[in-house]
Amino acid sequence: MLSIVHACIKFHHYIFGKHVTIYNDHKPLEDIYKKPLLSTPMRIQRMRLRLQWYDITVKYRKGKDMELPDTLSRAQLADSVPEAAGLECVSMLNFVSLMTLTKTKHTQKLYYDSKRANKHRSALQPGDEVRMAPHPGSRKWMPGIVVQPHCAPRSYIVESRGVMFRRNSQHLRTSTAVANQPRHMVCDEPWHETSRPPTVREQQPPPEPHHSSHEVAPCPPRTRPGEPYTTRHGRLVKPPDRLNL
C-alpha cells in the first residue's frame, strides 16, 4: 500500500483526473481495497485517505509477470535520492474525528427516523368517527365524521357540526361515537325527566338600615382654657400648672 501511495504522489500530474489501474504483486491489497474504509486497519485507513484524490483500481499480478517493475526494484542507483519524509511519518488526518462523525451521523439518523419521520397511519373510511386538531387560538379538539377522501394526498373531507372541512391525516385522530357526543346532552331516560314547572325565586326587598335604640350623648361644652372640665365619662381633667413669668 505504501508503494501505491508513493507512486500516485510522484505521478500526480499524469494520473490526476483519469482512471488508472494499478498492478501489485501483493495479493491481499486487492481485497483490502475493496473493503469499506472503516473495516480496515488504522494504518491502511490513513493511506487510503491520501488516495481519495485519485480514481484507481488495484489488481493482483504475479511478480514474475511484471518484468519492468521487478527490474527497476532490483537495480542499484548511482546516487542516493532522499525519499519524501511524509511517506515515513503519515499524519493521522483526524482519524478520531472521522470515527466520531460517523457515529454521530448514525445516532442522528436513528433519532430522526424514530421521532420526526412520517409514521404509518391507517387509511380512514367514510363514516369513521374522528377528532380534528384545534384551530389556531383554541385548545379543543372538535368531533367530526369522515365524509369522503380528498384528492390531496392523505387528506379527507370531514363534517363537524354541519360544516365541511378538509383535513390531512396528521390532523385527525380516530374516535368513537360515544366519545364524540357532547357532555351537556340531556339523557332520554324517564327518571331524568321532571313534570314540575321551574320555580322562580322571589326577589326580597333590601333590608332597611338598622338604627340603634340609644342615642349618643352630646359632648359637654368646652370650658375656657385654664379651667378644669369633666369628660362625658365623668373624669375630671385639670390643666397643668405652668410657671408664668
N, C-alpha and C positions, 0 to 999 in steps of 0.2 A: 504493500500500500504506500509506503514511503517513496518508493521509486516512481509510482504513478503520480504522486503529488509533485515530486521534483521535475518530472518530465512535463507536466501540464504548466507549471510555473515558468519553466525555461522556454517552452514553445508557445507562450501565451499569445503572441501576436499572430501566430499561424493557425491556431485551433479555436480561438475565441469566436463564438457565434456560429460554429459549424459542428455537425455531428461527427464524432471521432470514435473509432473502435480501437480499443487498446488490448493487445495480446500479452498475456503474462504466463510464465511457467509455474506459477503458484496456484494450484487448483482451488484451495479454499477461498481465494479472493473473489472468484466468480459467484460463489454462493453468498459470501458476506455482503457483496454489493447489492444483491437482490433483496436482502432483508430490510425491514424498517430501520430507521435511524436509531430509535430508542432501544432496539433489541440487540445492538452491537456493543462491544466493549467501549469504555470511555476513550481510550487512545485511538481506536478506529473512528469513533464519532468525531473527534477533533480533526482528523484528516479528511473525513468525508464532508465536513462543513467547509473546508477550504476548496473542495472540488465542486461545490454547488454552482460555481461560475460557469462550469463547462458542461456541455452535453456529450457525455461519454458513455460507452458501453464496454464493459470488461468481459473478455472471453479468455478461456484457457487454451494454451498451446504448449506442447512439449518443448523443452529446451533444445533438443537436437534438431527440431524443425525450424528454429529461429536462428539461422546462421549469422546474420549480421549483428543482432544484439549480443549473441554469445561471443562473437569475435571481439566486439568492442569492449565487452566486460572483462576479457582476459588480457587485452593489450595494455602495455605499460605506457604511461605518459612520459614525455620528455621532461617536463617540469611539473611541479605540483601546483594545482589551481585551488585556491581556497573555496571551500563549499559555503553555501549560504547558511549563516548561523541560525536563521529562522527555522530551517528544517530540523535542526537538532533540538531546539527548545520551542516546541509548538505551544502557543498560548492556549489557554483553556476555552476562550471565546464564550465566556458566560454560560458554561455548561449547566451550572446550578440554576441560573435564571431560566434557561430553556426548560429544564425539568419542572420548575415551579410554575412557569407559564402554562405548560401543557396540563398539569394537574388542575390549575385554576380554571382553565377553559372547560375541562370535563365537569368540574363541580358546578360552574355557572350553567352549563347546558342541562345538567340534571335538575337543578332548582328551577330553571326557566320552563322546562318541559312539564314539571310536576305542578307548578303554580300558575304560570301565565299562558301556557299553551291552550289551544282550543280543546275543551273536553267534549267527549261524546255525549250528545243529547238525543234521546229517542224522539222520533217524529210524532207530532201531535195530530190527532184525528178530529174531524168536525164533531162538535158536541162535547168535547172534553172540557171539564171544569179547570180553570187556571186562575192564577193571580198575576196581575200586571204590576210592574215596578212603579214606585211612586213618581208623580210628576215633580218637576223642579219646584222646590219650596215646600214639598209635602213629604210626610214620612209614612203614609198609609198605603198599603198595597190594596189595589182595587180588585174585586172579584169580576170574573168575566167568563164567557163561553166562546170557544173556538168555532168560527163560522165556516171558514174555508182557508186553504193555503193561499198565500200571496205569490205573485210572480217573482218577487225579490227572493234571493237565496235565504233559506231558513227563516222566512217571515210568514206571518199568519194574520188573517182578519179576525179580530176579537170584538165581541159585543159586550159592552159593560154599561148597564143602566140605560139601555136604549140608544147608546152611541157606539158607532163603529170606529175601531182603532186598528192601525197597522203596527204590529209589534214584531221584533226579532225574537228568536227563541231564547237568546240570552237575557231578555227582559221578562220572560214568562216562567212561572213556577206551577207545576201541577198541583191541583187541589181537588176537593170533593164538593158535592152539592150541599152537604150538611155544613161544611166549614164556610161556604160562601153565603149562607143565609145571614141576614143582619141580626144582631143580638137583640134589637129592640122590637122584633116581630112578636105580635100578640099570639099566644097559643090558642088553638081552636078547641081545647078540651072543655067540657061543660062546667067542671068545677072551678075554672078560671073566670067564668062569666058571672056577672052580678046584675041583679034586677033593680037594685036600689038606685034612685036618682042621685046624682052627685050633690053632696052637701056644700052649701056656700057658707063660709064663715062670716058671721055678722061683725061689722065694724063697731067697736065700742068707742064712746066719746072719750076724748082725752081727759085724764084726771085733773080736777081743779087744784090750784095751788094751795098748799097747806099753810094755814095761819095758826100761829101759836096762841094759846089761851091766855098767857100772861104777857103783859106789856112791860117793856123795858123802862125802868125808872129813869126820868130825865136827870142829867148831870146837874149837881148843885151849882149855883152861880159862884164864880170865882171871886175871891175877896181881893182887896188891894194888896199890892206887893208889900211884904214885910209883916203881914198879919197871919196868924195860924188859921188853917182851914181844915174841914173834915171831908174825907173822901166819901163816895157813895157806899163803901163797905163799912163806914163808921170809924175809920182810923184818922186820928188827929195828926196833922202834919204841921210842924213848927219850922219856920225858916231859920237858918243858921245865924248865929250872932257874928257880925262882921265888925271889924275894927274900923271906925270912921275917923279918919284923921283930917 
